[in-house]
Structure formats: structure tokens, C-alpha cells
């Protein structure tokens, strides 16, 4: 039987220490099963947390596999369908519906019901592989918390993250202006222009966010109104400073904790400005909403991608079959480098496996 490379782990730890290449075979094709070949799969911060053992959703380690296959998100092409599967054909593109199904592998077998077929016409593998986590999170957070209307302003930190890039583009497409906070860096000017090219209105550093002249610029951007929505990727002081720029009755939505610092909410904002604080988790949204609602959102996002309104996230590709990658040892080295790179800050790049 044929075997296929997969990135497997059997204990928690530093991703670059615990991931190993394992050769897995697929079970015989059952009536309702579908065999797929992955095209691309990103390394998201949550994947790193899963490997470190700090994510609330834990994998099932199985003896057959010798652990669990890493990776949560990805796009795959159908290569074989069971005799009862009539609504999928070889060549169709699919996304896994469940989280944590193990996408860092070339081939896998799913039950038909665990896959969502997508219309990939005019959509790149990179866009399809990354749509269910970053742009979907951006989509829900911009739409579901504050009633924004054309010309309103939203704030976000971690603005160069995958989510942040999608927030900028969706907001632009929906007529909402954005104030984008990033960590200071030597090439800040370059990052600022790249974010502006995506549609960012204001791009500022964490330090600038505290300055009175910035508060004035934010108000001017909102034509006299302070923002009513702040999207928090970072926590800590970054979030506190951002929240000070919110207007009366504003909403802060926390979805990431990149600084690993707790969130400190200004007391005065709660009492005098009626601040509303929320948490968002895409996984919870998926669990609480139907597959058709998910499909409708993805359809919308793919339409925007086709129209050039939602670009691929800035990324670097790690190709399983790249020239120079020799044997399982070579592949293991490549994969370990990729996860190590994904764990570094200040790269502004999503690390993505292609197969
Ligand atoms: P990316 O890997 O694309 O980007 C990571 C971002 O974090 C960059 O903006 C980076 O900026 C910033 N960052 C890294 N280290 C630090 C630090 N120490 N302090 C401040 N900022 C830092 O990430 P994603 O867009 O995929 O995810 C961003 C966050 O959102 C993660 O925490 C992730 O877990 C979370 N997330 C949550 C979801 C949910 O459902 N709640 C869904 C999707 C993502 P820099 O260039 O300055 O390093």
C-alpha cells in the first residue's frame, strides 16, 4: 500500500522539537469516504499553541498514527470518492469542516459529511487554504459586534497579522475606515505603505497610539466621531491604549493575546463611556452556526477574492516537494524551519505548506 508523508506529534513541546515526518497509508475507501490530496495548509498561531499544549482544544493521540497529525486549516483536492458519494467528484476542491483534522500532510481520508465543497474558480490555493480562520474571523468581527455604517471608523492592533490584513480589506470594501496599530520596527515606513496599499486609512505604532495628536487625527478620520469598534489581537498595554481611543458605547472585541499580557480595561471607559467588552472565537461561531451559514460567508469572501478586494495574505511558501528536499529527513528539516519561522515575530508573513 502507498504511504504519504504527514507531520505527526505525540507529545507537547516546542513545535520544532516534537514534529516528525511519518509515512501514513489511507484506509480502504468506504462507501461514504473521500480521499483527498492537500494543496496548501497554513501555520496559524493556534496551531503552534496546540503543539505547545496550551490550546483549549486537545488532539486525540492514536496508536495507528503514532500520535496526531498537526494542522487545522487547509484546502484539498478530491482524488477518490466512495460509491455512496454522488455530490463530489475527483478534482473538486474541499475544506475540512471540523477543526484540528490534521492538514499538514499530503493525503487524507475524510467522511463526506466532514468536507465542504468550494467553488474555486478564480480563487488561489493560498486564499482557499487560509479563508476559514483569518478572513472569516475578520468578517464576523467587523459585522457582528457594532452597528457600523459607511464612514465609521474601527481600530485594530496587530494590524499586520493575517486577521488584520483581512480586516483592512473587508472594511475598505464595506466603506468603513480603519486605524491600524502595529509594533514599532526599523522598516515601519515600508510596512505602513504595504498596509495602506491594502486600504488602511491610518497606520500608527503602539507608542503613537498614546499621543493626543493621534486622538485628534482619529476623530478627524471619523468626521468628528470616535470609533465604535476596536479589535484586539494583542492584549496588555496595546489594548488599553487602543481602548482609550474608542468613543461612547464602543465595543472592544478580543480575539488574540499575542503579547501574552492580560487585558486591562480602563475603569473610566466602563463607567463614563459605557464600554462593552467581548471575546470572539471562530471555532465557537462555527459550532453555533449551520454549515449553510458558513458556506454563505465563504461564498462572499471568495467573491471578494475574485474581485481583487481580498488578496492572499502576505506569506512564504514551504513546498513539501521542493528541489533539494531529500528524503524524510530533508522534509523534517524543512518543516521544523517553517514552524520555527512561524513562531517568530516581526516577519509579517504567514508560513504556508504546499504539497
Ligand atoms: P499572524 O501569524 O498572521 O500574525 C501574528 C501577529 O501577531 C502579527 O501582527 C505580529 O506582529 C503580532 N505579534 C507577534 N508577537 C507579538 C507580540 N509579542 N506582541 C504583539 N504582537 C505580536 O496571526 P493571525 O492573524 O493568524 O492571528 C493573530 C492572532 O489572532 C493570534 O493570537 C491568533 O491566535 C488569533 N486568532 C484568533 C482567532 C479566534 O477565533 N479568536 C482566529 C484567528 C486568529 P509583529 O509583526 O509585530 O510581530
Boltz pocket constraint, residues with backbone or C-beta under 6 A from the ligand:
constraints:
  - pocket:
      binder: B
      contacts: [[A, 43], [A, 44], [A, 45], [A, 46], [A, 133], [A, 134], [A, 137], [A, 158], [A, 159], [A, 160], [A, 161], [A, 162], [A, 163], [A, 164], [A, 182], [A, 183], [A, 233], [A, 234], [A, 254], [A, 255], [A, 256], [A, 257], [A, 258], [A, 259], [A, 260], [A, 280], [A, 281], [A, 282], [A, 283], [A, 342], [A, 344], [A, 345], [A, 346], [A, 347], [A, 348], [A, 349], [A, 350]]
      max_distance: 6.0
